[in-house]
Amino acid sequence: MTISINAAFDSGNIVVDSIDGTRARLSIRRDRESDFFQWFHFRVACAVGDELELAIAGLGDSAYPDGWPGYAACASYDRENWFRLDTGYDAGTLTINHSAEGQLLWIAYFAPYSMERHHDLIASVAECDGVSYRCLGTSLEGQPIDCLEMGTGPVQVWLYARQHPGESMAEWWMEGALEKLTDPEDPVSRVLLTECTFRIVPNMNPDGSRRGHLRTNAVGVNLNREWHAPSAEKSPEVLCVRNAMDGTGVDFAMDVHGDEAIPANFLAGFEGIPSYGEEQGRLFKLFSDTLERLSPDFQTRQGYEIPKPGEANMSMSTTQLAERYGCVSMTLEMPFKDNFDLPDPIYGWSPERSKHLARACLDALHAILPELKSASTEKARELEGAKG
């Protein structure tokens, strides 16, 4: 029997170059109007017992070729439970081997978070007590930029994810955060909702998500390089979120991502911004150190190179928000591979672990809340003094 391969669905991405029985040679379609490519998601129709050999070629030119060594592809028979496959990488080709246990097998770069699941998430959370829904604007292709608001406290918290749509672990993280915040029995969430007001954008790039892009929106724009000067023509997704932030102010912000190469969870901060303040930096380090104590899945040894003073990239959200609002802002990166400090050979880094990390992040926010509140109050006094 000859297998068949299809990717004509939400977030699907693969090009079938050839099929020979149960062997296939494949490649990845680039983001529209962009050279970025790395995300794949496709379905294999086969027979039980087929020995599948799927080779994805041309990866030496992918967005992050260092992401392939040590990586294992994700797969599912029911599109709910995702596990890792026997995967090897050599000379620009990723080869996946698997003995089929069912007639339909979905394979992806990471467990997908579909737009249908996104809409289910928004609908279910919007029904919870104390939650308000707000559409901040629309994407280039007319999809809503959904925002969920909750809490009554003075500390302004913004959580947002999937500027890079192929980083689907970011929306799994969001699902975990929203489950915790809407659990009326969770004492940490009860305190957070009393002391903070949350505005949560689970998916900032719905067009790229639906199209199966790795990193860009419908016209090939990397949203996380638009925060210094977003436009309605190229990046309305960023423009509407930043406008909403201008209306509320920001005390604490987390931008949730995935990293292709580094097999660990880590934070990137705002060192190098023009107005970098010691108190700002101290609170960021306090949050990071607290999260490391609370979660064995988080660490501070590996991460990105810290920019020198005055050399931060101000087009990125974390640095732009820290400069614009004087807030504590950060980028959370989760792995596509696994957390090599605490590996799981069956599932690798997974949706469930992403959700657990979200809960730990909220616990860490709760732990630093007294000092964050103090800084927020001081910042408000300074703003009031400047107006006077």
C-alpha positions in Angstrom: 0.0 0.0 0.0 1.2 3.5 -0.8 0.7 6.1 1.9 -0.9 9.5 1.3 0.1 12.8 2.9 -2.0 16.0 3.3 -1.6 19.4 5.0 -4.7 21.2 3.7 -6.0 22.2 7.1 -5.7 24.7 9.9 -1.9 25.3 10.5 -1.0 22.6 8.0 2.4 22.9 6.3 4.2 20.4 4.1 5.2 19.9 0.5 5.2 16.4 -0.8 8.1 16.0 -3.2 7.8 12.2 -3.7 6.2 9.1 -2.3 7.4 5.5 -2.8 5.3 3.0 -0.8 5.7 3.9 2.8 8.6 6.2 2.2 8.2 9.9 1.4 10.5 12.8 0.7 9.1 16.1 1.9 9.9 19.8 2.3 8.5 22.8 4.3 6.7 25.7 2.6 8.1 29.1 3.5 6.0 31.7 5.3 4.1 33.8 2.8 6.2 36.7 1.5 9.1 35.6 3.8 12.1 33.4 3.8 11.3 31.9 7.2 10.4 28.2 7.4 10.6 25.6 10.1 7.1 24.8 11.2 5.5 21.6 9.7 2.2 19.9 10.4 0.7 17.2 8.2 -1.4 14.0 8.2 -0.3 10.6 7.0 -2.9 8.0 5.8 -1.4 4.5 6.0 -2.1 1.0 7.1 -1.5 -0.4 10.6 2.0 -1.9 10.7 3.4 0.3 7.9 7.0 1.1 8.4 7.0 4.8 7.7 10.2 6.6 6.6 9.5 10.3 6.2 12.4 12.5 5.1 12.0 16.3 5.3 14.9 17.8 3.2 16.3 21.3 2.7 16.5 22.2 6.4 20.0 23.6 6.2 18.4 26.7 4.9 15.6 26.8 7.5 15.2 29.7 9.9 17.0 27.9 12.8 19.1 25.0 11.5 20.6 24.6 15.0 17.2 23.5 16.1 17.3 20.2 14.3 20.1 18.2 16.1 18.6 16.5 19.1 15.1 17.3 18.1 12.3 14.6 17.8 9.1 15.2 15.9 5.7 15.2 17.6 2.9 12.9 16.6 -0.7 11.9 17.5 -3.4 9.4 16.4 -6.3 11.3 18.0 -5.0 14.9 17.8 -5.3 15.2 21.6 -2.3 13.1 22.9 1.0 14.0 21.4 4.2 11.9 21.7 7.7 12.0 20.2 8.9 9.9 17.2 12.2 8.3 16.3 13.9 11.1 14.6 17.3 11.7 13.1 19.0 14.6 11.5 21.9 14.6 9.0 23.2 17.0 6.4 20.0 19.1 6.2 17.5 16.2 6.3 15.2 15.3 9.1 14.3 11.6 8.9 11.3 10.3 10.9 10.8 6.5 11.3 7.7 5.0 12.8 5.8 1.7 12.8 2.1 2.8 12.3 -0.3 1.8 15.0 -3.3 3.4 13.3 -4.6 4.4 9.9 -4.2 8.2 10.4 -1.2 9.8 12.0 -0.7 13.6 12.5 2.9 14.8 12.7 4.0 18.3 13.7 6.9 20.4 14.8 5.2 20.8 18.1 1.7 19.9 19.3 -0.5 22.3 17.3 -2.9 24.7 18.9 -5.6 25.2 16.3 -7.7 28.3 15.7 -10.7 26.2 16.5 -9.3 25.3 19.9 -8.4 29.0 20.4 -12.0 29.9 19.8 -13.1 27.2 22.2 -10.7 28.6 24.8 -12.0 32.2 24.4 -15.6 31.1 24.5 -15.2 29.0 27.7 -13.1 31.6 29.6 -15.5 34.4 28.6 -18.3 32.5 30.3 -16.4 32.5 33.7 -17.5 34.8 36.5 -15.5 38.0 36.6 -14.2 37.8 33.0 -14.8 40.4 30.4 -14.1 39.9 26.7 -12.7 42.6 24.5 -11.8 42.5 20.8 -8.8 44.8 20.5 -8.8 45.0 16.7 -8.5 42.7 13.7 -5.6 41.0 11.9 -4.8 41.8 8.2 -7.1 39.0 7.2 -9.9 40.1 9.5 -9.5 37.7 12.4 -10.2 39.2 15.9 -7.4 39.9 18.3 -9.0 38.5 21.4 -8.4 39.9 24.8 -9.7 38.5 28.1 -9.8 40.8 31.1 -10.1 39.8 34.8 -9.2 41.1 38.2 -9.9 44.3 40.0 -6.5 45.3 41.5 -4.3 48.3 40.7 -1.3 46.3 39.3 -1.7 46.2 35.5 -0.6 42.8 34.1 -0.4 41.9 30.4 0.2 38.4 29.2 0.4 37.8 25.4 1.5 35.0 23.2 2.1 33.6 19.6 3.5 36.7 18.0 5.4 33.9 16.3 2.6 31.5 15.3 4.6 28.3 14.9 5.5 28.6 18.6 2.3 26.8 19.6 3.6 25.8 23.1 2.9 29.5 23.9 -0.8 29.1 23.6 -0.8 25.8 25.6 0.9 28.0 28.3 -2.0 30.4 27.9 -4.5 27.7 28.4 -2.8 26.7 31.7 -2.6 30.3 32.9 -6.3 30.8 32.1 -7.4 27.6 33.8 -5.6 28.7 37.0 -6.9 32.2 37.0 -10.5 31.1 36.5 -10.3 28.4 39.2 -12.4 29.9 42.1 -10.8 27.4 44.5 -7.2 28.4 43.7 -6.0 30.7 46.6 -3.1 32.2 44.6 -5.4 33.2 41.8 -7.9 34.7 44.3 -5.2 37.0 45.6 -3.8 37.8 42.2 -7.3 38.9 41.0 -7.8 41.1 44.0 -4.4 42.8 43.7 -4.0 42.9 39.9 -6.0 43.5 36.7 -5.1 41.0 34.0 -5.3 41.5 30.2 -4.6 38.3 28.4 -4.1 38.0 24.6 -3.7 34.2 23.9 -2.9 34.6 20.2 -1.5 37.8 18.6 -1.0 36.3 15.2 -4.1 34.4 14.1 -3.4 34.7 10.4 0.0 33.2 10.6 -1.4 30.5 12.9 -4.0 29.4 10.4 -1.6 29.6 7.5 0.9 27.3 9.1 3.6 30.0 9.4 6.6 29.8 11.7 7.3 33.4 12.5 5.2 36.0 10.5 1.8 37.3 9.8 -0.2 37.2 6.5 2.3 39.6 4.7 5.5 38.1 6.0 6.0 40.6 8.9 7.7 39.5 12.1 5.4 41.1 14.7 8.1 41.0 17.4 10.1 43.5 15.3 7.3 46.0 15.0 6.7 47.4 18.5 8.7 50.6 18.0 6.5 51.7 15.0 3.5 49.4 14.3 1.3 50.2 11.3 -2.2 49.4 10.2 -0.8 48.4 6.8 1.8 45.9 8.0 1.2 45.1 11.7 -2.3 46.0 12.9 -2.0 43.1 15.4 0.7 44.9 17.3 -0.8 48.3 16.8 -4.1 47.4 18.4 -2.4 45.7 21.4 0.0 48.5 22.0 -2.8 51.1 21.8 -4.7 49.2 24.4 -1.6 49.0 26.6 -1.3 52.8 26.3 -4.8 53.1 27.6 -4.2 51.0 30.8 -0.5 51.3 31.5 1.6 48.3 32.2 3.3 47.2 35.5 4.2 43.6 34.6 4.2 42.0 31.1 5.1 38.5 29.8 5.5 37.7 26.1 5.3 33.9 25.7 7.4 32.2 23.0 9.3 29.0 22.0 12.9 28.6 21.1 14.0 26.2 18.4 17.6 25.5 19.5 18.0 25.8 23.3 16.7 22.7 25.2 15.6 24.6 28.3 13.1 27.1 29.6 14.4 30.6 30.2 13.6 34.3 30.3 14.9 37.2 28.3 14.7 40.6 29.9 15.2 44.3 28.9 18.8 45.0 29.8 20.2 47.5 27.4 17.2 49.8 27.1 18.1 53.5 27.3 16.2 54.1 30.6 17.2 50.9 32.4 16.7 51.3 36.1 18.2 49.3 38.9 14.8 48.7 40.6 13.3 47.5 37.3 16.2 45.1 36.9 16.0 43.9 40.5 12.3 43.0 40.2 13.0 41.1 36.9 15.7 39.1 38.6 13.5 38.6 41.7 10.8 37.1 39.5 13.3 34.9 37.6 15.0 33.6 40.8 11.6 32.9 42.4 10.4 31.0 39.3 13.6 28.9 39.4 12.9 27.9 43.0 9.3 27.1 42.3 9.6 25.1 39.1 12.2 22.4 38.3 11.4 22.9 34.6 12.8 26.5 34.7 16.5 27.5 34.8 18.7 30.6 34.5 22.0 29.1 33.3 21.1 29.0 29.6 19.6 31.8 27.6 20.3 34.6 25.2 23.2 36.9 25.3 22.5 40.0 27.3 22.9 43.3 25.3 25.3 46.0 26.5 23.9 49.2 28.0 22.1 51.2 25.3 22.2 48.4 22.8 18.8 46.7 23.3 16.7 46.0 20.2 13.8 48.4 20.7 11.6 46.9 18.0 10.9 44.0 20.3 7.9 44.0 22.7 9.8 43.2 25.9 12.3 46.1 25.5 9.8 48.5 24.1 7.3 48.0 27.0 10.0 48.3 29.6 11.1 51.6 28.1 7.7 52.9 27.3 6.0 52.1 30.6 8.9 51.6 33.0 7.5 48.2 33.7 8.9 44.8 34.5 8.6 43.0 31.2 10.1 39.7 29.9 10.0 37.1 27.2 9.5 33.5 28.3 11.1 30.9 26.0 10.1 27.2 26.0 11.8 24.5 24.0 10.7 22.7 20.9 13.0 19.8 21.9 12.8 19.0 25.6 14.1 20.4 28.9 17.4 18.4 28.8 17.8 19.0 32.5 14.6 17.0 33.2 14.0 15.0 30.0 10.9 13.0 29.1 11.8 10.4 26.3 8.2 9.8 25.4 6.6 13.2 25.3 9.6 15.7 25.4 8.5 19.2 26.2 4.7 19.0 25.9 1.4 20.9 26.1 0.9 19.6 29.6 4.3 20.8 30.8 3.7 24.1 29.1 0.5 24.5 31.2 2.3 23.5 34.4 5.0 26.1 33.7 2.2 28.8 33.3 0.8 27.9 36.7 4.3 28.2 38.2 4.8 31.6 36.6 1.6 32.9 38.2 2.8 31.5 41.6 6.0 33.4 41.1 4.1 36.6 40.3 2.1 36.1 43.5 5.4 35.6 45.4 6.8 39.0 44.3 3.5 40.8 44.4 4.3 42.9 47.5 7.4 44.4 45.9 5.7 44.8 42.5 2.9 46.7 44.2 5.3 48.9 45.9 7.1 49.7 42.7 3.7 50.3 40.9 2.6 52.7 43.6 5.9 54.6 43.4 5.7 54.8 39.6 2.2 56.2 39.9 3.4 58.9 42.3 6.2 59.9 40.0 3.7 60.1 37.1 1.3 62.2 39.2 4.2 64.5 40.2 5.3 64.9 36.6 1.7 66.0 35.6 1.6 68.5 38.5 
